[in-house]
Amino acid sequence: MLDLELLRSFVSVVDARGFTRAGERVHRTQSTVSQQIKRLEEDIGQPLLNRSGKDVTPTEAGERLLSYARRLLALAEEARDVLARPTNEGAVRLGIPEDFAAYRLTELLANFSRSRPGLRLDVRADQSTYLRRDLERGELDLALFKRAAGEKGGIAVWPERIHWVTSKAHPIDPAIRSVPLIGFPAGCLYRTRAIHAIEAAGRSWHMAYTSSGLAGIQAAVAAGLGLSILSDMAIQADHRILTAKEGFAPIDQTEVTLMAAPDASPATLRLADHLAEFCDTVQAKAA
């Protein structure tokens, strides 16, 4: 009989493409996860992972096992939830950045909510500054937010790629005297990064368009009202990325982190697992 804990570690290693991040996902040390994979390979009688190179990838046998492992884990989770679920599971208060809200994450959240009818899911899309503050205040149970790269803490962390963008149809002249900026209100990480970059280059700037919603910023860029900084997932077909040759050097690195409250409920941690898997998938596609 296959051990579900070993299968869970195996799936986590494949999804995270490494033992260290997989250990963070299943709350085990890297050495423990490595030992679990070794035990699973001994049970199966075949190597399941290619360990050479930068990323860990499944062997042919590992690929065959992967789909069965996911199904077995899903069935086990469903059975556990049905048997252990109370009539009312309370509420999970989740905060997410706006670009994630517009990037297929709502479908994941809807599926999670439907699978747990006794749970009330309260989701708020907002600036990362406010999401982080409200998590620290205890006003959120779980938050996905952006921060400067290299900070400590978090269930999981993913590097983020951000770019200067202009309109494809109505581009702003890169040599314009005062750079017209488009962004969120004061306090936004991207807005601060943009202003610092412009000033570091010895240029002047002004806010040409401020919006509290991502859709407004995307539309203003497309219309040619100014320049903005957007993440990969927020850049649209009518936007054009500006390069260092045009006078817009890469922005300081940022990252996305997932954090839970210290007293997070089992339902909150289960949602955190789903969000971590979603972000792993987004990161893999961007690589």
C-alpha positions as CSV (number, residue, x, y, z in Angstrom):
1,M,0.0,0.0,0.0
2,L,1.3,3.4,-0.9
3,D,2.0,5.8,1.9
4,L,0.0,9.1,1.5
5,E,2.6,11.1,3.3
6,L,5.3,9.9,0.9
7,L,3.1,10.6,-2.0
8,R,2.4,14.1,-0.7
9,S,6.1,14.8,-0.4
10,F,6.7,13.4,-3.9
11,V,4.0,15.7,-5.5
12,S,5.4,18.7,-3.6
13,V,8.9,18.1,-4.9
14,V,7.6,17.8,-8.5
15,D,5.5,20.9,-8.2
16,A,8.2,23.0,-6.4
17,R,11.0,21.5,-8.6
18,G,13.2,21.1,-5.6
19,F,13.5,19.6,-2.1
20,T,14.0,22.8,-0.1
21,R,10.8,24.5,-1.3
22,A,8.9,21.2,-1.1
23,G,9.9,20.9,2.5
24,E,8.5,24.3,3.2
25,R,5.2,23.2,1.6
26,V,4.8,20.0,3.6
27,H,6.4,21.5,6.8
28,R,9.4,19.1,6.7
29,T,13.2,19.7,6.5
30,Q,14.9,19.1,3.2
31,S,16.6,16.0,4.5
32,T,13.3,14.5,5.7
33,V,11.7,15.1,2.3
34,S,14.8,13.5,0.7
35,Q,14.5,10.4,2.9
36,Q,10.8,10.1,2.2
37,I,11.4,10.2,-1.6
38,K,14.1,7.5,-1.1
39,R,11.6,5.3,0.8
40,L,9.0,5.8,-1.9
41,E,11.5,4.9,-4.6
42,E,12.3,1.7,-2.6
43,D,8.6,0.8,-2.3
44,I,8.1,1.4,-6.0
45,G,11.4,-0.2,-7.0
46,Q,12.3,2.5,-9.5
47,P,13.9,6.0,-9.4
48,L,11.1,8.6,-9.5
49,L,13.2,11.8,-9.8
50,N,16.0,13.1,-11.9
51,R,18.2,15.0,-9.5
52,S,20.8,16.3,-12.0
53,G,20.7,19.9,-13.2
54,K,19.2,23.0,-11.6
55,D,15.7,21.6,-11.2
56,V,14.4,18.3,-9.9
57,T,12.2,16.6,-12.6
58,P,10.2,13.3,-12.6
59,T,11.5,10.3,-14.4
60,E,9.3,8.4,-16.8
61,A,8.1,6.2,-13.9
62,G,7.7,9.4,-11.8
63,E,5.4,10.9,-14.4
64,R,3.3,7.8,-14.5
65,L,3.0,7.8,-10.7
66,L,2.3,11.5,-10.5
67,S,-1.3,11.4,-11.8
68,Y,-2.2,8.5,-9.5
69,A,-0.6,10.3,-6.6
70,R,-2.6,13.4,-7.2
71,R,-5.9,11.4,-7.4
72,L,-5.1,9.4,-4.3
73,L,-4.3,12.6,-2.3
74,A,-7.4,14.4,-3.6
75,L,-9.6,11.4,-2.6
76,A,-8.0,11.3,0.9
77,E,-8.5,15.0,1.4
78,E,-12.1,14.8,0.3
79,A,-12.8,11.9,2.6
80,R,-11.1,13.7,5.5
81,D,-13.0,16.9,4.9
82,V,-16.4,15.1,4.6
83,L,-15.9,13.2,7.9
84,A,-14.2,16.0,9.9
85,R,-16.0,19.0,8.6
86,P,-18.2,20.7,11.2
87,T,-21.6,22.2,10.2
88,N,-20.1,25.7,10.4
89,E,-16.4,26.1,9.7
90,G,-16.4,29.8,10.4
91,A,-14.7,32.3,8.0
92,V,-11.4,32.8,6.3
93,R,-10.5,36.4,5.6
94,L,-8.1,36.5,2.6
95,G,-6.3,39.4,1.0
96,I,-4.8,39.3,-2.5
97,P,-3.2,41.9,-4.9
98,E,-5.3,43.2,-7.7
99,D,-3.3,41.6,-10.5
100,F,-3.7,38.2,-8.9
101,A,-7.5,38.8,-8.6
102,A,-7.6,39.3,-12.3
103,Y,-5.4,36.3,-13.1
104,R,-7.6,33.2,-12.8
105,L,-7.2,33.1,-9.0
106,T,-10.9,33.9,-8.6
107,E,-11.7,30.5,-10.2
108,L,-9.6,28.7,-7.6
109,L,-11.2,30.6,-4.8
110,A,-14.7,29.8,-6.1
111,N,-13.9,26.1,-6.3
112,F,-12.5,26.1,-2.8
113,S,-15.6,27.9,-1.5
114,R,-17.9,25.4,-3.2
115,S,-16.0,22.5,-1.8
116,R,-16.6,23.8,1.7
117,P,-20.2,25.0,2.1
118,G,-19.8,25.4,5.8
119,L,-17.0,28.0,5.4
120,R,-17.5,31.7,4.7
121,L,-14.7,33.0,2.5
122,D,-14.2,36.8,2.6
123,V,-11.8,38.0,-0.1
124,R,-10.4,41.5,-0.5
125,A,-8.3,42.7,-3.4
126,D,-6.1,45.7,-2.3
127,Q,-2.7,47.2,-2.4
128,S,0.0,45.1,-0.8
129,T,0.8,47.7,1.8
130,Y,-2.7,47.6,3.2
131,L,-2.9,43.8,3.0
132,R,0.3,43.4,5.0
133,R,-0.8,46.0,7.6
134,D,-4.2,44.3,8.1
135,L,-2.7,40.9,8.4
136,E,-0.4,42.2,11.1
137,R,-3.4,43.8,12.8
138,G,-5.3,40.6,12.8
139,E,-7.9,41.8,10.4
140,L,-6.9,39.1,7.8
141,D,-6.3,35.4,8.3
142,L,-4.2,34.9,5.1
143,A,-2.6,37.3,2.7
144,L,-0.8,37.1,-0.6
145,F,1.1,40.4,-1.1
146,K,4.2,41.9,-2.7
147,R,7.3,43.2,-1.0
148,A,11.0,44.0,-1.6
149,A,13.0,40.9,-2.5
150,G,14.9,39.2,0.3
151,E,12.6,39.9,3.3
152,K,12.1,37.2,5.9
153,G,9.0,35.3,6.8
154,G,6.2,33.7,4.9
155,I,4.8,30.3,4.1
156,A,6.2,30.6,0.6
157,V,7.9,33.2,-1.6
158,W,8.1,33.7,-5.3
159,P,10.3,36.1,-7.3
160,E,8.4,38.7,-9.4
161,R,9.3,40.2,-12.7
162,I,8.1,43.8,-13.2
163,H,8.6,46.1,-16.2
164,W,8.3,49.6,-17.5
165,V,5.4,49.7,-20.0
166,T,4.0,52.2,-22.4
167,S,1.2,52.1,-25.0
168,K,1.8,50.1,-28.1
169,A,-0.4,52.3,-30.3
170,H,0.4,55.7,-28.6
171,P,3.9,55.3,-27.0
172,I,5.3,58.1,-24.8
173,D,8.5,59.6,-26.0
174,P,11.2,58.1,-23.7
175,A,13.1,61.4,-23.9
176,I,10.2,63.5,-22.7
177,R,11.3,66.2,-20.2
178,S,8.9,65.2,-17.3
179,V,8.0,61.6,-17.3
180,P,4.2,61.1,-16.9
181,L,3.6,58.3,-14.5
182,I,0.5,56.1,-14.1
183,G,0.0,54.2,-10.8
184,F,-1.9,53.4,-7.7
185,P,-2.2,56.0,-4.9
186,A,0.7,56.8,-2.6
187,G,1.9,53.8,-0.6
188,C,2.0,51.4,-3.5
189,L,5.3,49.5,-3.8
190,Y,5.4,49.9,-7.6
191,R,4.7,53.6,-7.4
192,T,7.6,54.1,-5.0
193,R,9.9,52.0,-7.2
194,A,9.0,54.0,-10.3
195,I,9.6,57.4,-8.6
196,H,12.9,56.3,-7.1
197,A,14.1,54.9,-10.5
198,I,13.2,58.2,-12.3
199,E,14.8,60.3,-9.7
200,A,17.9,58.1,-9.6
201,A,18.3,58.7,-13.4
202,G,18.2,62.5,-12.7
203,R,14.9,63.1,-14.4
204,S,11.7,64.8,-13.4
205,W,8.3,63.2,-13.2
206,H,4.7,63.9,-12.5
207,M,1.7,61.7,-11.8
208,A,-0.4,61.8,-15.0
209,Y,-3.0,59.2,-13.8
210,T,-3.8,57.7,-10.4
211,S,-6.2,54.8,-10.0
212,S,-7.1,52.6,-7.1
213,G,-7.9,49.8,-9.6
214,L,-5.7,47.8,-11.8
215,A,-8.1,48.0,-14.8
216,G,-7.9,51.8,-14.7
217,I,-4.1,51.7,-14.8
218,Q,-4.0,49.2,-17.7
219,A,-6.5,51.3,-19.7
220,A,-4.5,54.5,-19.0
221,V,-1.3,52.9,-20.2
222,A,-3.0,51.5,-23.4
223,A,-4.4,55.0,-24.1
224,G,-1.0,56.6,-24.0
225,L,-1.5,58.8,-20.9
226,G,1.8,57.8,-19.4
227,L,4.2,55.1,-18.3
228,S,3.7,52.6,-15.5
229,I,5.3,49.6,-13.9
230,L,3.4,46.3,-14.2
231,S,4.1,42.7,-13.4
232,D,4.2,40.0,-16.1
233,M,0.7,38.9,-15.5
234,A,-0.7,42.4,-15.7
235,I,0.8,43.4,-19.0
236,Q,-1.7,43.4,-21.9
237,A,-1.5,43.0,-25.6
238,D,-1.8,46.8,-26.2
239,H,1.2,47.5,-23.9
240,R,4.8,47.6,-24.9
241,I,7.7,46.9,-22.5
242,L,10.4,49.6,-22.3
243,T,14.1,48.6,-22.2
244,A,17.3,49.9,-20.7
245,K,18.4,51.1,-24.1
246,E,15.4,53.5,-24.1
247,G,16.5,54.9,-20.7
248,F,14.4,52.7,-18.4
249,A,16.6,50.3,-16.5
250,P,15.2,47.2,-14.8
251,I,13.4,47.9,-11.5
252,D,14.7,46.7,-8.1
253,Q,13.5,43.1,-7.6
254,T,10.2,42.4,-5.8
255,E,8.7,39.2,-4.6
256,V,5.3,37.8,-3.8
257,T,4.8,36.1,-0.4
258,L,2.1,34.2,1.3
259,M,1.6,34.8,5.0
260,A,-0.9,33.4,7.5
261,A,-1.9,34.7,10.9
262,P,-0.2,33.0,13.8
263,D,-3.4,31.4,15.0
264,A,-4.6,30.4,11.4
265,S,-7.3,27.8,11.4
266,P,-7.0,24.4,9.5
267,A,-9.3,25.8,6.8
268,T,-7.0,28.8,6.4
269,L,-3.9,26.6,6.1
270,R,-5.7,24.3,3.6
271,L,-6.5,27.4,1.5
272,A,-2.8,28.5,1.9
273,D,-1.8,25.1,0.4
274,H,-4.0,25.7,-2.7
275,L,-2.7,29.2,-3.1
276,A,0.9,28.0,-2.9
277,E,0.3,25.4,-5.6
278,F,-1.4,28.1,-7.8
279,C,1.6,30.4,-7.4
280,D,4.1,27.6,-8.1
281,T,2.2,27.0,-11.4
282,V,2.3,30.7,-12.3
283,Q,6.0,30.9,-11.5
284,A,6.7,27.8,-13.6
285,K,4.9,29.3,-16.6
286,A,6.9,32.5,-16.3
287,A,10.3,30.7,-16.1
